[in-house]
Amino acid sequence: MALFKKDNSKLSVINEKRIDLERDIQRLTEENLDCVFGLEFVSTEFALHSFRIDTLAFDKESGSFVIIEYKRDRSFSVIDQGYAYLALMLNNKSDFILEYNEKTNNNLNRADVDWTQSKVIFIANSFTSYQMNAINFKDLPIELWEVKFFDNDVILYNQLLSQDSRESIKTITKNNDINSVSNEVKVYTLEDHLNVPENTKNLFFALREKILAINDSIEERPKQNYVSYRLRNAFAYVHNQQSKIKIHLEIHKNELNDPRGIARDVTNVGHHGGGETEVILDSEENLNYVFDLIEQAYRKILGK
C-alpha cells in the first residue's frame, strides 16, 4: 500500500522503512495498546511452563484475555501456534488471572473473565500467502496484523481479513488443541445477531449502514450479546431484540442534545457492553433521530 504526502497539489511518496528488530515492534505496540487495539496492557514476556508470551493484554469490553505474538520468521504456522497458546490459557486460567492482578494491581475474579472470547494476535512486517490463507475460517480466534514503518514517523497497523470464511475449522481437523479450544472459545459473527424478526433485521441493517458511513475506519465487532462500533474506542453497543434495538452509548445522558428525551441513564444499571446511556430504536421513523444521538457519542470519542 503506497502512502503519499500532499504538498499543495503535489504528492510525494512516503517511503517504507524496514524494521528488523522484533523487540522494537513489541515495545511500540505495548506502549500504544489502547490506541491501536483498544486493549489494556497486562505484562510482557509472560513465562508459563515451556511457553513465553510476548505480550499479554486484556479486552475490558469483552472481559477476555488477548495474547499478542511478534514474528520476524515467516515459517511458523499461525494455526498450530495460535491454538497452542489458547490451549495454554484455557488450561491455566488461574495463572492468567493472577498475572493480571499482580501486574495491574486490580482484583479480577474468575467470574469476571469471558474465556469464550479469548484470542491470539500475530503481528509481523508481512505474512506469507500460506499464512493468510490459513485464517480463512469463520470461527478462528486468531488475527493477523501487518505493521509498516514509513518515513516521517508514519506507522501503519493493518489487519489482514479472511477472504472466504464460510467453513469451520472444526470440520477439517482432528488436532487435540484445536478441538479442545473450539469447544470453549466462540468467535461471534454478525449472523449470531440476526435471529430476529425481519422488520427488526431490516432496521438493524439500515442503522448499521449509517454508522459505517460515518467514517471508513469504523470497526464493527460482533460480541456475544451485542455488536460494538468503534474508532480507537467503542462509542456504541447495539443489541438486537425481537421487537426493538437497544443501543448503549459512550456518552452521558446530560451531554446529549436529545430534545425528545428518549435517552436513559444506565450508569448504575447492569447491562452488556459499555456505555452510560441507553436509547431504543423501534421504528424506521425514529432512525434518523437515534442515529443523530449515536453520532454525538462518536464525536465525543474524537474530542469534538
C-alpha positions in Angstrom: 0.0 0.0 0.0 1.6 3.3 -1.1 1.3 6.3 1.2 1.6 9.9 -0.1 2.3 13.2 1.4 0.4 16.2 0.0 2.2 19.5 -0.5 -0.4 21.9 -2.0 -1.5 19.9 -5.1 1.7 17.8 -5.4 2.0 14.3 -4.0 5.2 12.7 -2.9 5.7 9.1 -1.9 6.3 8.3 1.8 8.9 5.5 1.6 8.6 2.4 3.7 11.4 1.6 6.1 12.4 -1.9 7.0 12.4 -2.7 10.7 14.3 -5.8 11.5 14.2 -5.7 15.3 11.2 -7.7 16.7 11.7 -6.0 20.0 11.1 -2.5 18.6 7.7 -3.5 17.2 6.9 -5.1 20.5 7.8 -2.1 22.6 6.0 0.3 20.4 2.8 -1.9 20.4 2.8 -2.4 24.2 3.1 1.3 24.8 0.2 2.0 22.5 -2.1 -1.0 23.0 -5.1 1.1 23.9 -4.6 3.5 21.0 -4.1 0.7 18.3 -6.3 -2.2 19.6 -8.4 -0.7 22.5 -6.7 -3.2 24.9 -5.3 -2.9 28.4 -1.6 -3.9 28.8 -1.0 -6.6 31.4 2.6 -7.8 31.0 5.5 -8.5 28.7 7.4 -11.8 28.3 4.9 -13.7 30.5 6.5 -17.2 31.1 4.4 -20.2 31.9 5.5 -23.8 31.6 7.5 -24.1 28.4 5.9 -21.0 26.8 6.8 -17.4 26.8 4.0 -15.0 25.8 5.4 -11.8 24.2 2.5 -9.5 25.3 -0.4 -10.3 27.5 -3.4 -7.9 27.1 -6.9 -7.7 28.4 -10.0 -6.6 26.5 -12.2 -4.8 29.0 -15.1 -4.6 26.6 -15.5 -8.3 26.3 -13.8 -9.2 29.6 -11.3 -11.5 27.8 -7.5 -12.1 27.6 -5.6 -11.4 24.4 -2.2 -13.0 23.6 0.0 -11.0 21.2 3.0 -12.5 19.4 5.5 -10.7 17.2 7.1 -12.6 14.3 10.1 -12.0 12.2 10.4 -15.6 11.0 7.8 -16.2 8.3 7.9 -20.0 8.5 5.6 -20.5 11.6 2.1 -22.0 11.5 -0.5 -19.5 12.7 -3.0 -22.3 13.4 -0.7 -24.6 15.3 0.9 -21.8 17.4 -2.3 -19.8 17.9 -4.2 -22.8 19.3 -1.3 -23.9 21.4 -1.3 -20.5 23.1 -5.1 -20.6 23.6 -4.9 -24.2 25.0 -2.2 -23.0 27.4 -4.5 -20.2 28.6 -7.6 -22.3 29.0 -5.7 -25.0 30.9 -4.1 -22.4 33.2 -6.8 -19.8 33.8 -5.8 -19.1 37.4 -2.3 -18.2 36.3 -3.6 -15.7 33.8 -5.9 -14.1 36.4 -3.0 -14.0 38.9 -0.7 -12.3 36.4 -3.4 -9.7 35.7 -4.0 -8.9 39.3 -0.3 -8.7 40.2 0.7 -6.6 37.2 -2.3 -4.2 37.2 -3.0 -4.1 41.0 -6.6 -4.9 40.3 -8.9 -7.7 41.6 -10.1 -9.7 38.7 -12.2 -12.7 39.6 -12.7 -15.8 37.6 -16.3 -14.9 37.0 -15.2 -11.6 35.5 -13.5 -13.3 32.6 -15.3 -14.4 29.5 -12.9 -17.2 28.3 -15.1 -17.8 25.3 -13.9 -14.6 23.6 -10.1 -15.3 24.1 -7.9 -14.7 21.0 -4.4 -14.5 19.7 -3.0 -11.7 17.6 0.1 -12.2 15.5 2.0 -9.0 14.4 4.7 -9.0 11.7 6.1 -6.9 9.0 4.5 -9.2 6.5 2.9 -12.7 6.2 3.2 -15.4 3.5 0.2 -16.3 1.3 0.1 -19.6 3.1 -0.4 -17.9 6.4 -3.0 -15.6 5.1 -4.9 -18.5 3.5 -4.7 -20.3 6.9 -7.1 -17.8 8.5 -10.0 -18.4 6.1 -12.3 -19.9 8.6 -15.4 -18.3 10.1 -14.6 -19.3 13.7 -10.9 -18.7 14.0 -9.9 -16.8 17.2 -6.7 -15.7 15.6 -5.9 -12.3 13.9 -3.0 -11.3 11.6 -1.8 -7.7 11.7 0.9 -6.2 9.5 2.9 -3.3 10.9 4.6 -1.0 8.4 7.1 1.8 9.2 7.5 4.8 6.8 9.5 7.9 6.6 8.3 11.0 8.6 7.5 8.7 11.6 4.4 7.3 9.9 3.3 3.8 11.1 0.5 1.6 9.7 -1.2 -1.3 11.6 -3.3 -3.2 9.1 -5.4 -6.3 9.9 -5.4 -9.0 7.2 -9.0 -10.2 6.9 -10.0 -13.6 5.6 -11.5 -13.6 2.0 -13.7 -16.7 2.3 -14.6 -17.6 5.8 -17.7 -19.9 5.4 -16.1 -23.1 6.7 -15.5 -24.0 10.3 -12.0 -25.0 11.4 -13.6 -27.9 13.4 -14.7 -29.6 10.3 -11.3 -30.2 8.9 -9.0 -31.1 11.8 -8.5 -33.8 14.4 -5.9 -31.7 16.3 -6.5 -32.1 20.1 -5.6 -28.5 20.9 -7.9 -27.1 18.2 -10.8 -29.4 19.2 -10.5 -28.6 22.9 -10.1 -24.8 22.4 -13.0 -24.8 19.9 -15.3 -26.4 22.5 -14.8 -23.4 24.7 -13.8 -20.4 22.6 -16.6 -18.9 20.4 -15.9 -16.4 17.6 -19.1 -14.4 17.1 -20.2 -13.1 13.8 -22.9 -10.8 12.5 -25.1 -13.8 11.8 -25.3 -14.6 15.5 -27.3 -11.3 16.0 -29.7 -11.8 13.1 -32.1 -14.3 14.7 -34.8 -11.7 15.0 -37.9 -10.8 13.0 -37.5 -9.5 9.5 -38.5 -5.9 10.4 -36.0 -5.7 13.3 -33.3 -7.2 11.0 -34.1 -4.6 8.3 -34.0 -1.8 10.9 -30.6 -3.0 12.1 -29.1 -3.1 8.6 -30.4 0.4 8.0 -28.8 1.6 11.2 -25.6 -0.3 10.5 -25.2 1.3 7.1 -25.5 4.8 8.6 -23.0 4.0 11.3 -20.3 2.6 9.0 -20.8 5.5 6.6 -19.6 8.0 9.3 -16.0 7.0 8.8 -14.3 4.3 6.7 -12.2 3.4 9.7 -15.0 2.5 12.0 -14.7 -1.1 13.1 -17.6 -3.5 13.7 -17.1 -6.1 16.4 -19.8 -8.7 16.9 -19.7 -10.0 20.5 -21.8 -12.5 22.5 -24.6 -10.1 23.4 -24.1 -7.1 21.2 -22.3 -5.6 18.2 -19.9 -2.8 19.1 -18.8 0.0 16.8 -15.5 1.7 17.5 -12.9 4.1 16.2 -9.9 3.6 18.5 -12.5 3.1 21.3 -16.1 1.9 21.2 -18.8 4.5 21.0 -21.9 2.4 20.5 -23.1 -1.1 21.5 -26.1 -2.4 19.5 -28.3 -5.2 21.0 -30.9 -6.6 18.5 -34.0 -7.7 20.3 -37.2 -9.2 19.0 -39.2 -6.0 18.5 -36.6 -3.3 19.0 -33.0 -2.4 19.0 -31.3 -1.4 22.3 -28.3 0.8 22.0 -25.8 1.8 24.7 -23.7 4.9 24.0 -20.4 6.1 25.4 -21.7 9.5 26.4 -23.6 10.6 29.4 -27.3 11.5 29.0 -26.7 15.0 30.3 -24.2 15.6 27.4 -26.6 14.6 24.7 -28.7 17.0 22.7 -31.9 15.0 23.0 -35.0 17.2 22.6 -37.3 14.2 22.6 -35.9 13.0 25.9 -35.6 9.3 24.8 -32.2 8.7 26.4 -32.0 6.8 29.7 -29.1 7.0 32.2 -27.8 3.4 32.8 -24.6 4.4 34.6 -25.7 2.4 37.6 -27.8 -0.2 35.7 -26.2 -3.6 34.8 -26.1 -4.2 31.1 -24.0 -5.9 28.5 -21.1 -3.9 27.0 -20.2 -0.4 28.0 -21.9 2.9 27.7 -23.6 5.2 30.2 -26.7 6.0 28.2 -29.4 3.8 26.6 -31.6 4.6 23.7 -34.2 2.4 21.9 -34.8 2.2 18.2 -38.2 0.6 17.5 -39.3 2.1 14.2 -37.9 3.4 10.9 -39.5 6.8 11.7 -37.1 7.2 14.6 -34.0 6.0 12.7 -32.5 9.4 11.8 -33.2 10.8 15.3 -31.5 7.8 17.1 -28.6 7.9 14.6 -28.0 11.6 15.5 -27.6 10.5 19.1 -25.1 7.9 18.0 -23.2 10.5 16.0 -22.9 12.6 19.1 -21.3 9.7 21.0 -18.9 9.2 18.0 -17.9 12.9 18.1 -17.3 12.7 21.8 -14.6 9.9 21.5 -12.9 12.2 18.9 -13.0 15.0 21.3 -15.1 17.2 19.1 
